[in-house]
Amino acid sequence: MSTIVPVRERNTDSVAATIATGSFRTLATALAAADLVDTLKGTGPYHVVPGRVTARGVAKLTSATTASGKDLSISAGDEVRINDAQVLSTDIPASNGVIHVVDRVLLPR
């Protein structure tokens, strides 16, 4: 497992941080089309999981409750999985949250 670097505050919200990585053009386009950009630039709680949960914190959990009240299962071993999604990148800092990249869309069970 990779070394986890502490998250630092930045003046970049989650949408700007996502777009700045250059890897999420389709997501950025979908956010704009769904008129969610302003919502995601806000202070929340709109996150899939409310709060600021770093990779170190996620690895200690077995489940998390989303902002809509649904549960996500979490398993940590050689890799971290949230439901059936593998966590690919962690702790991308934003002024209004922390971004963790997964390999598929998360759907609460």
Protein Blocks (a to p, Z undefined) as FASTA:
>chain_A
ZZdddddddfbdfklmmmmnopammmmmmmmmnopmmmmmmnbjfbfbgcjddfklmmmp
cbdcdfkopacdddddfbccehjbccfbghiacfkbccdddfbdcddZZ
